[in-house]
């Protein structure tokens, strides 16, 4: 599909220019980690007298799995960022100053402040990653930082961190306003003190980092994609966001391109990829970028030799592929069907590594369940910031339930919108409270602090607010069964841990509201938090009930996916989530094709590891097939996926 020019071309991120920061981003499972690791190794070997840092910001790290025990050259450091350790270091370095700012600007005492500062921050991965990367860049210890980012939605949260930090700094600055006024009035001093300088220093750091992110000479964002409908569409959305944020992008990497072949399996994938690449060339938003193709290698790209040779197959697209008459699609094929969910199931979660087909299997299962019992009300929903239900179902899905099929609705939750509702409720309560106070009482500084206090809310609270919408539907029995298409492993684990973390926050918040109830009353807002607390307790109880709730682990037969599956199942045991079944997806079917046979032999070794590691879990095996979109195709897949079901499904009033 790719055509080389008269000489070997290379994308700008490999030419060794003056880049200080390279970020690799895209949909989960497209090969971001491989591209970042291979690029880091290439640059470190080419510029052996310079230092490089390869860092992962994905909570479910896979850089070490990609290296597979290979020790990179001495001038290439590799780090999988630990957000909790970064937070502990941040508190150690700045905790005393933050405590003093809070004591100057609020009515909280030292005990209250210490309890808030001692809490774990939900959703801190992107924030801590941004601050740590900013420190490394400012320290100039490396020629270039290469960042393997989390999947698209969470990468965008990382890139939007400057705006979040500006809100934090604005809120912290408000806490100091009254102290500055009093200092100027009584001591006649206008000079900034230590805390003013601290906030100025943090603000300057944010400005420097934002300037770097927008500088095409020093920074490059590299979108990585595969030639599939969902991935191409997500890449287009990602590029629109990078343009909005003024992030420099010049090259797109299209990974895992199949060879042209008479083999039905290879041919079906090749034809589908050719159609997507033709669309990529025609799309006006993509015409300004250089597109580069990397072939699918029969051997998994792990370890020294595979990473060192990864870019050898790279070629620039100079013209769109020739589209041929498509072959009739093959019917969905499985090797081993799965047992259907039990009739008692209330919550069904689909989780796993990015790019393994979670959305497709979640949608197919929801359609199958709706067909099996037409009296049961089912809601299919997504908590991934980069939603893909609409693309998979081939119909528009938004923040309100959309009818997909008889008995089945779907919703893509907008976390920011849900959090905005909470902020509006807080603002209305606050305004009513302030108006009720004596009109001659000067509250100019206190009003400013209280109005901005929610800007200090922890990142990740918007995710739990989005989930609270589902909790409301669950509490009111609006639906009988909920099917969750989750974000990839690291962020699914974070979501499953959020109820416990947010519960801790709410306990401290309630105790503070109770302690100061005579001077600070927010009845409607407090009631909303009480409802959220109740819903969280319901969710925790449901998640820990193996009869009503379980996680379907979706994975693929690669070593990196195997390692991530182990991590996910270990987290499920720790949190107390039942995960009785594994869907081994995208397995290469038996074939006389030499290319397919080579891949199948490699997959067989990994499948043996799955069988030995998880003998107590049912493992369904689903073959690789062309992209499935729309209810009709999902129904065909679902019929092949599941054993015949029992008919005694319960319904609820």
TIPA-356723 format. One record per atom (N, C-alpha, C): residue in one letter; x, y, z. Coordinates in steps of 0.2 Angstrom, whole numbers, plus 5000, padded with zeros to 4 digits. Example, Ala and Ser with C-alpha at 12.3 -4.5 7.8 and 13.67 -1.06 7.14 Angstrom:
2
A506649725039A506249785039A506649845039S506449895035S506849955036S506450005039
***
This chain:
653
X500449945000X500050005000X500450065000X501050065003X501550125003X501950124997X502250184995X502650184989X503250224991X503850204991X504450234992X504650284987X504950344989X505250384984X505950364981X506250404978X506950384975X507450374980X507350404986X507750384992X507350384998X507650355003X507350335009X507150405013X506550415014X506250475017X506150455025X506250505029X506050485036X505650545039X505150525043X504750585046X505150625050X504850685051X505250735055X505450715062X505050675065X505250665072X505850615073X506050585067X506650545067X507250575064X507150635062X507750675059X508250705064X508150695070X508650725075X508650795076X508150835074X508150905074X508250925081X507950985083X508051015089X507451005094X507050945093X506550935097X506750915104X506350945109X506450935116X505950885118X505350885115X504850845117X504450815111X504450745111X504050705106X503450675110X502850685108X502250645111X501950605106X501850535108X501550485103X500850475106X500350485102X499650485105X499250445100X498650425102X498150395098X497650355101X497250315098X496750265100X497150215104X496850185109X497150125112X497350065107X497850035108X498049975104X498249985097X498450045096X498750055089X499450055088X499850045094X500550035093X500950105096X500650145100X500950205102X501650185106X501550135110X502150115114X502750095110X502550055105X503050025100X503350085097X502950125094X503250185090X503750225095X503450245101X503850285105X504550245107X504550185109X505150145111X505550135105X505350125099X505750115093X506050185091X505650235092X505950305090X506550325095X506350305102X506850325107X507550285106X507450225104X508050185102X508450205096X508050225091X508350245085X508750315086X508450365090X508750425091X509350415096X509350375101X509850365105X510450335102X510350285097X510950255094X511250305089X510750345086X511050395081X511450455084X511250475090X511550525093X511750505100X512350465100X512550425105X512850475111X513050535109X513350585114X512850625117X512150615116X511650645119X511150605123X510850635128X510450595133X509650595131X509350545131X508650545129X508250505135X507650525136X507150495141X506550475138X506350405138X505750375136X505350365142X504750405142X504350395148X503650375146X503250335150X502550315149X502150355154X501550385152X501150415156X500450375157X500450325153X499850275154X499850245160X499250245164X499250205171X499450135170X499250105164X499350035163X500050035158X500550035161X501250045157X501349985153X501649995147X501849935143X502549945140X502949995142X503550005139X504049955141X504049935147X504449875150X504249815146X503649795145X503449745141X503649745134X503649805131X503949815124X504649795124X505049825129X505749805129X505949735130X505449695133X505549625134X506249605137X506449645142X507049625145X507649655142X507649685136X508149715133X508349785137X509049785138X509249845141X509549895136X509149955136X509350005131X510050035132X510350075127X510950105127X510950155133X511550165136X511650205142X511350275141X511350305135X511050365134X510350375133X509950315134X509250315134X508950285141X508650335145X508350315151X507650295149X507350245153X506650225152X506350235159X505750265159X505350275165X504650265164X504350225168X503550215168X503350255174X503050315173X502850365178X502350335183X502550345190X502150325195X501850385198X501150395197X500850455199X500850465206X500750405210X500650415217X501350435220X501950415217X502550435220X502650505218X502450525212X502550595210X502150645215X501550625216X501050665221X501450665228X501650615230X502050615237X502650665237X502950665231X503550705231X503350785230X502750795226X502450855226X502250885233X501950845236X501650865243X502250875248X502750835247X503350845251X503750915250X503750925244X504050995241X503651055243X502951045242X502551105242X502051105247X501951055251X501451045256X501351095261X501951125263X501951175269X501651235266X501851255260X501651315257X500851315255X500651255253X499951245251X499551255258X499851225263X499451225270X499451295272X499951335271X499951405273X499451445269X499451435263X498951475258X498251465261X498151395262X497451375264X497251415271X497751415275X497551445282X497451515282X497851555277X497751625276X497051635273X496851595268X496251615264X495551585266X495551535271X494951505272X494851505280X494251475282X494151475289X494251405292X494651365287X494851295290X495351305295X495451255300X495951255304X496451205302X497051205305X497651155303X497351085302X496951065307X496750995306X496350985300X495851025298X495451015292X495951015286X496451065286X496851075280X497251015279X497550985285X497950925284X497550865282X496950865284X496550805281X496450805274X496250865271X496150875264X496850865260X497350885263X498050875259X498250805260X498050765265X498250695265X497850645261X497250675258X496850625254X497250605247X497050555245X497250535238X496850575233X497250595228X496850625222X496650585217X496050575216X495750535210X495950575204X496150535198X496250565192X496850605192X497350585196X497950635196X498550615191X498350565187X498950535182X499150595177X498650625174X498850675169X499150735172X498950755178X499150815181X499950805183X500050745187X500750735189X501150725183X500950685178X501350675172X501550745169X501050795168X501250855166X501750895170X501650895177X502150925181X502850895181X502850835180X503550795180X503850815174X503450805168X503750825162X504050895161X503650945164X503851015165X504551015168X504550985174X505250985178X505850955174X505750905170X506250875166X506450925160X505950955157X506150995152X506551055154X506251085160X506551145163X507351125165X507451065168X508051045170X508551035164X508351025158X508751025152X509250965153X509050905157X509550855158X509550805152X509050815147X509050765141X508950815135X509250785130X509150815123X508450815121X508050755122X507350755120X507050705125X506450725127X505950675130X505450645125X505350585125X504950545121X504350515126X503750535124X503150515129X502750475126X502650415129X502150365127X501550375131X501050405128X500450435131X499850385132X499450395136X498850355137X498350365131X497850325130X497450335124X497050395124X496850415118X496650485116X496350525121X495750505124X495350545128X495850575134X496250525137X496650545143X497250585141X497450575134X498050615132X497850685131X497150695129X496950765128X496850795135X496750765140X496650785147X497450805149X497950775147X498550785149X498750855145X498550865139X498750925135X498350985137X497750975140X497351025143X497551045150X498051015153X498251025160X498451095161X498751135156X498951205158X498251245160X497751235156X497151265158X496851245165X496951185167X496751165174X497151195179X497851195178X498251225182X498151305183X497951335178X497851405178X497251415183X496751375182X496151375187X496351365194X496851315195X497051305202X497451365205X497851395200X498251445203X497851515204X497351515200X496851575201X496451565208X496251505209X495951495216X496451505221X497051475221X497551485226X497651565227X497751595221X497851665222X497251705225X496651685224X496051715228X496151705235X496451645237X496551635245X496951685248X497451715244X497951755247X497751835246X497151845242X496951915241X496851955248X496451925252X496351955258X496951975262X497451925263X498051935266X498451995263X498451995256X498852045253X498552115255X497852115255X497552185256X497652205264X497652155268X497752175275X498552195276X498952155273X499652175273X499752245270X499452265265X499552325262X499252385266X498652365269X498352415273X498752435280X498952385283X499252395290X500052405290X500352365285X501052375285X501352415279X500852445275X501052485269X501552445264X501552375265X502052345260X501652315254X501852325248X501652305242X502052245239X502652235242X503152185240X502852115240X502952075235X502652005236X503051965241X502751925245X503051885250X503251815247X503451765251X503651705249X503151665245X502451665248X501951635245X501751665238X501751725237X501651755231X502151735226X502751735228X503351715223X503251635221X502951595226X502851525225X502351525219X501751555220X501251555214X501551585208X501951635208X502251665202X502651615199X503051575203X503551525200X503151465197X502551445200X502151395197X501851415190X501651475191X501351505185X501751515179X502351535180X502951545175X503051475172X503051425176X503251355174X502651325169X502051345171X501551325166X501551365160X501751425160X501851465154X502351435150X502951415153X503551395149X503351325146X502951285149X502751215146X502251225141X501851275142X501351285136X501651315130X502151355131X502551385126X502851325122X503151285126X503551225122X503051185118X502451165121X501951125118X501751155111X501751225111X501551255105X502151275100X502751255101X503251275097X503451215093X503351225086X503551175081X504251155080X504651205083X505451195082X505651145088X505351145094X505551105100X505051055101X504451055099X503950995101X503650975095X503450905095X503050875090X502550825093X501950825091X501450775093X501450725087X501450665088X501450615083X500850565084X500350575080X499750535080X499950465077X499750415081X499850345078X499150315077X499050285072X498350255070X498450185066X497950155065X497850095061X497350105056X497350075050X496850085045X496250055046X495850075051X495250045053X494750105054X494150095053X493650155054X493650185060X493650155066X493550185072X494250225074X494750195072X495450225073X495550285069X495350285062X495450345058X494950395061X494350385062X493950435065X494150465071X494450425076X494650455082X495350495081X495750475076X496250515074X496050585071X495550585067X495350645064X495050695070X494750665075X494450705081X495050725085X495550685085X496150705089X496550765086X496550765079X496950815075X496550875076X495950875076X495550935077X495650965084X495750925089X495950955096X496650975096X497150945093X497750975093X497851035089X497451045084X497451115081X497151165085X496551145089X496251195094X496751215099X497151165101X497651175107X498351205104X498351215097X498951245094X499551195095X499451135095X500051085096X500351065089X500951065088X501251055081X501250985079X500950975073X500850905071X501050905063X501550865061X501750865054X501650795051X501750745055X501750675052X501250635056X500950585052X500450535055X500750465053X500750425058X501050355057X500450305057X500350265051X499850215051X500150155051X500050115057X500350055059X499949995057X500349935056X500049875055X499649865049X500049885043X499649875037X499749805034X499249775032X499249705029X499549705022X499849645020X500049645013X499449625009X499549645002X499049614998X499149544996X498649504997X498749434997X498049394994X498149334991X497549304989X497149264995X497549265000X497249235006X496549275008X496049235010X495349275011X495449315018X495849285023X495849325029X496249385028X496849385025X497249445023X496949485019X496649455013X496249495008X495749545011X495349515016X494749545019X495049605023X495549595027X495849655030X496149705026X496549685021X496849725016X496349775013X495849745010X495349785007X495049835011X494849815018X494649865022X495149915024X495749905025X496249955026X496349995020X496249975014X496350015008X495750065007X495150045009X494650085009X494750145014X494950125020X495050175025X495650225023X496150205020X496750245018X496450295012X496050265008X495750315003X495450365006X495050355011X494650405015X495150455018X495650425021X496150465024X496450515019X496650495013X496850545008X496350595006X495750575006X495250625003X495050675009X495150655015X494850695020X495250765021X494850825020X495250885020X495650905026X495450875032X495750895038X496450855038X496550805034X497250765034X497650785029X497450825024X497850835018X498550875019X498550915025X499150945027X499750905030X499550845032X500050805035X500350755031X500950735033X501350675029X501150615032X500850565029X500650505031X501150445030X501350405035X501850355034X501550295036X501750245032X501450175034X501950125036X501750085041X502250035044X501849965043X502249915040X501849855039X501749815046X501249765045X501149725051X501749665050X502049665055X502649615055X502349545058X502549485055X502349425058X502449415065X503049435067X503349425074X503049485078X502949475084X502749535088X503349575089X503149645089X503749695090X503849705097X504349665100X504549665106X505349645107X505649685111X506349665112X506849705107X507449695108X507949735104X507949725096X507949665094X507949665086X507349685083X506749675086X506149695083X506049775083X506249805089X506249875089X506749905085X507349885085X507849915080X507649915073X507349855071X507149855064X506449875062X506049905067X505349925066X505249975061X505750025060X505650085056X505950065049X506250005048X506449975041X505949975036X505349955038X504749945034X504350015032X504650065035X504250135035X504250155028X503750185025X503750215019X503150265019X503250325015X502850375015X502250365009X501650375011X501150375006X501150435001X501250414995X501250464990X500650464985X500250414986X499550414982X499150364986X498450374985X498050324988X498050264985X497950204989X497950144986X497350134981X497450084977X497050064971X496450024975X495850044974X495250004977X495049954972X494949894974X494749834970X494049824972X493749784968X493049754970X493049714976X492749734981X492749694988X492549624987X492849584991X492549514991X491949514996X491549464995X490949455000X491249455007X490949485012X491249485018X491149415021X491649385025X491549325028X491149335034X490749285036X490349285042X490749285048X490549315054X490949315060X491049245062X491749235064X491949165066X492249165073X492049105076X492349095083X492649025083X493049015088X493348945089X493048915095X492948955100X492548935106X492048985108X491448975109X490949015111X490949025118X490649085120X490649105128X489949085131X489949075137X489349065141X488949135141X488349135141X488049205141X488049225148X487949295149X487849315156X487249285160X487349275166X486749245170X486149295170X485549265171X484949305172X484949355177X485349345182X485449395188X485849455187X486249455181X486649505180X486349575180X486649625183X486349695183X486849735180X487549725181X488049765178X488549725175X488749735168X489149695164X489749745162X490349735164X490849775162X491349745157X491549785151X492049755147X492649795147X493249765149X493849795150X494449765147X494949795146X495549765144X496049825140X496549795137X497049845134X496649875128X496949935127X496649975121X496749935114X496249945110X496349915103X496149835103X495849805108X495749735108X495049715106X494649765105X493949755103X493449765108X493549795114X493049805119X492449835117X492449885113X491849915111X491349875106X491749835102X491349795097X491049735101X491349705106X491049645110X490549675115X490649735118X490149765122X489449775118X489549805112X488949825108X488649755106X489049705104X488749645101X488349615107X488649615113X488349575119X487649615121X487649685121X487049715122X486549705117X486649705111X486149685106X485949615107X486349565108X486149495110X485749495116X485849525121X485449525127X484749555125X484749605121X484049635120X483649585116X483949545111X483649505107X483349445111X483749425116X483649365120X482949375125X482849435127X482349445131X482049515130X481549525126X481249585124X480949625130X480849595136X480549635141X481049665146X481649655145X482149675149X482449745146X482549795150X482749865148X483549865149X483849875144X484649875144X484849945142X485449965146X485750025144X486450005142X486750025137X487450015135X487750085135X488250095139X488550165140X489350155140X489650215139X490350225138X490550275143X491150265147X491450315151X492150335148X492350305142X492950325139X492850395137X493350445138X493350515136X493250515128X493650465125X493550465117X493050405116X492450425115X491950375114X491950345107X491750285107X491650255100X491050215099X490550215104X489950185103X489550205096X489550275095X489250295089X489550265083X490150255082X490550235076X490350155076X490350125081X490250045081X489550035080X489050065083X488350055081X488150085075X488550135072X488450165066X487750205066X487750245072X487150285073X487350335078X487050395078X487250455083X487050435090X487550435095X487350425102X487650485106X487250515110X487450565114X487450565121X487350615125X487350615132X486750595135X486150585131X485550565134X485450495130X485050445134X484950385131X484650385124X484950345119X484650345112X484450275111X483850265108X483650195107X484050165101X484350105102X484750075097X484350015094X483949985098X483649925096X483049915101X482549875100X482049865104X482249835111X482149875116X482349855123X483049885125X483449915120X484149935121X484250005119X484550045124X484750115123X485450125124X485750175122X486450185122X486550255124X487150275128X487250335130X488050345130X488350405128X489050425129X489050475133X489250465139X489250515145X489750575144X489550635145X489950695144X490150715151X490750695154X490950705161X490950785162X491250825158X491250895159X490550925160X490150905156X489450935157X489150915163X489250855165X488950835172X489250875178X489950885177X490250925182X490050995182X489951015176X489651085176X489051095179X488551045179X487951045183X488051055190X488551015193X488651015200X488951085202X489351115197X489651185199X489051235199X488651225194X488051275194X487651275200X487551215202X487151205208X487451235214X488151225215X488551255220X488451335220X488551365214X488551435213X487851465215X487351425213X486651455215X486551455222X486751395226X486751395233X487151445236X487751455234X488151505237X487851575236X487651595230X487351655229X486751675234X486351625235X485751625240X486051635247X486551595249X486851605255X487151675257X487451705252X487851765253X487251825253X486751815249X486251865249X485851865256X485851815259X485451805265X485851835271X486551855270X486951885275X486751955276X487051985281X486952065282X487252095276X486852145273X487052185267X487652225269X487752245275X488352295277X488952255278X488952185277X489552145279X489952145273X490552155273X491052165267X491352095266X491052055261X491351985259X491651985253X491952035250X492252035244X492751985243X493251975248X493751925247X493451855248X493051845253X492751785255X492351755249X491951805246X491551785240X491951755234X492551795233X492951775228X493251705229X493451685235X493751625237X493151565236X492551585239X492051535239X491851515232X491851565227X491651555220X492051515217X492751515218X493251485215X493451415218X493151395224X493351345227X493251275223X492751265219X492651205215X493251205210X493551255208X494151255203X494651215206X494651205213X495151165216X494951085217X494451075214X494151005214X494650955211X494750895213X495250855211X495150835203X495650825199X495450795192X495250725193X494750705189X494450635190X493750645194X493650705197X492950705200X492450715194X492650745189X492150745183X491950675181X492450625181X492250555179X491750525184X491850535190X491350505195X490650545194X490650605193X490050645191X489650615185X490050595180X489750565174X489450495176X489850455180X489650395183X489050405187X488950455191X488350465195X487750475191X487750495185X487150495181X486950425180X487350375179X487150305178X486950275185X487250305190X487050285197X486350305198X486150365196X485450385197X484950345193X485150325187X484750275183X484650205186X485250185189X485250125193X484750125199X484850185203X484450195209X483750195208X483550225202X482850225200X482550175196X482950115195X482850065191X482550075184X482850125181X482650145175X482850095170X483350055171X483549995167X483649935171X483549875168X483649815172X484449795171X484749815166X485449785165X485849845162X486449855164X486949905162X487549865159X487749885153X488349855149X488849915148X489349915151X489849965151X490449955146X490549995141X491149995137X491650045140X492150015143X492550055148X493150085144X493550125147X494150145144X494650095145X495250095142X495750045143X496050035150X496449985151X496549955157X496750005163X497250045162X497450085167X496850135170X496450155165X495950205167X495350165169X495250105167X494650065170X494850055177X495450035179X495650025186X495550085190X495750145187X495650205191X494850215192X494450205187X493750215188X493450165193X493650105193X493450055198X493650075205X494250115206X494450135212X494150205214X493850235210X493550305211X493050305217X492550255217X492050255222X492350265229X492950225230X493250225237X493550285238X493950315233X494350375234X493850435235X493250445231X492850495231X492450485238X492350425240X491950415247X492350455252X493050445252X493450475257X493450555257X493450575251X493350645250X492650675253X492150635251X491550655254X491450655261X491750605264X491750605272X492150665275X492650685272X493050745275X492650805273X492350805267X491950865265X491350875270X490950815271X490350825276X490550845283X491150815285X491350835292X491450905293X491750935287X491951005287X491251045287X490851025283X490151065282X489851065289X489851005292X489550995299X489851045304X490551045304X490851075309X490751155308X490651175302X490551255301X489851265298X489351225300X488651235298X488351305300X488651335305X488351395307X488551455303X489151445300X489351505296X489351485288X489251425286X489351405279X488851355277X488251375274X487651335273X487551335266X487551265263X487351255256X486951195256X486251205257X485851155258X485751105252X485651145246X485451105240X486151065237X486651105238X487351075236X487451015240X487351025247X487550965252X487050905250X486450925249X485950865247X486250825241X486450865236X486750835230X487350785232X487750805236X488350765238X488050705242X487550715246X487250665250X487050605245X486650625240X486450585235X486950545232X487550585230X488150555227X488450505231X488450515238X488750465243X488350405243X487650415243X487250355243X487350315237X487350345231X487450305225X488150275225X488650305227X489250275228X489250205232X488850215237X488850155241X488450095238X487950115234X487550065230X488050035225X488450075221X488950055216X489450005219X489750025225X490249985228X489949915230X489349915232X489049855234X488849815228X488649845223X488549805216X489149775213X489749815213X490349795210X490649735214X490549735220X490749675224X490349615225X489749615221X489249565221X489349525215X489649465216X489849425210X489249395206X488649395210X488049375207X487749425202X487749485204X487449535200X487949575195X488549575196X489049615193X489649575191X489949575185X490549545183X490949585177X491549575177X491949605172X492149555166X492049565160X492249525155X492849555152X493449515153X494049535151X494149525143X494349575140X494449565132X495149575131X495449535127X496149535126X496349505119X496949505117X497149475111X497749435112X497949385108X498549345109X499249375107X499449425111X500049445111X500349445118X501049455118X501349455125X501149515129X501149575125X501049635129X500349635132X499849605128X499149605130X499049555136X499449495136X499449445141X499749475148X500249515147X500549555153X499949605156X499649635152X499149685154X498549655157X498349595154X497849555157X497949535164X498549515165X498749495172X498649545177X498949605175X498849665179X498149685180X497649675175X496949695176X496649645181X496749585180X496449535184X496749535192X497349555192X497649565199X497249625202X497149675199X496749735201X496049715203X495749675199X495049655201X495049615207X495549575208X495649535215X495649585220X496149635220X496249685225X495649725226X495249745221X494649785222X494049745224X494049685223X493449635224X492949635219X493249635212X492749635206X492849565203X492249535202X492249465199X492349475192X492849435189X493049425182X493149355180X492549325179X492549255178X492749235170X492649275166X492749255159X493249305155X493549275150X494049305146X493849295138X493849355135X493749345127X494349355124X494649305121X495249305117X495049325110X495149385108X494849415102X495449425097X495249435091X495649445085X496149395084X495949335085X496449275084X496449255077X497049245074X497149225067X496849155066X496349145061X496049085060X496549035056X496448975056X496848925052X496848945045X497348935041X497448955034X498048925031X498048915025X498648895021X499148945019X498849015021X499349065019X499949065024X500549075021X501149075025X501149135030X500949195028X500949245033X500449235039X499849215037X499449195043X499649135047X499949085044X500249035048X500749055052X501249095050X501749125054X501449155061X500949205059X500649235065X500349185070X499949145067X499549095071X500049055075X500649035073X501148995077X501349045083X501449105081X501649145087X501149155092X500449165089X499949165094X499849105098X499949045095X499848985099X500248985105X500849015105X501249015111X500949055117X500649115115X500349155119X499749125122X499349095118X498749065120X498849005125X499348975124X499548925129X499748955136X500049015136X500149055142X499449075145X499049095141X498349115144X498049055148X498048995144X497748935147X498048915154X498748915154X499048895160X498948945166X498949015164X498949065169X498249075172X497749055168X497049075170X496549005169X496748955172X496348895171X495648895174X495548935178X494848945182X494448995178X494649015173X494149065169X493949045162X493349045161X493149025154X493449075149X493749045143X494049085138X493749065132X493349115129X493049115122X493649145117X493649105112X494149125106X493749155100X493849215098X493549245093X494049265087X493949245081X494349255076X494349325073X494949345070X495049405067X494549405061X494249465060X493749475054X493749545053X493449565047X493349635045X493049675050X493049735050X492749785055X491949775054X491649765060X490949755061X490649825063X490149845059X489849905061X489049905060X488649935064X487949925063X487649865067X487049875069X486649825073X486649755069X486549755063X486449695059X487049655060X487649685058X488349645059X488449625066X488349665071X488449655078X487949595080X487349585077X486949535079X487249465076X487549465070X487849405068X488449385072X488849435074X489449415079X489149385085X488649425088X488349395095X488149325094X487749305089X487549245088X488049185088X488649215085X489249165085X489549165092X489549215095X489949225102X489649185107X489049175108X488749145114X488349085113X488449035118X488048975118X487248995118X486848955116X486148965117X485948985124X485549035125X485449065132X484849025135X484849035142X484249015145X483649075144X483049055145X482549095144X482249135150X482449115156X482149135162X482449205164X482449255160X482749315162X482249355166X482449375172X481949415176X481849485173X481349515175X481249585173X481049625180X481149685180X481049725186X480549785185X480149795189X479649855188X480049925190
***
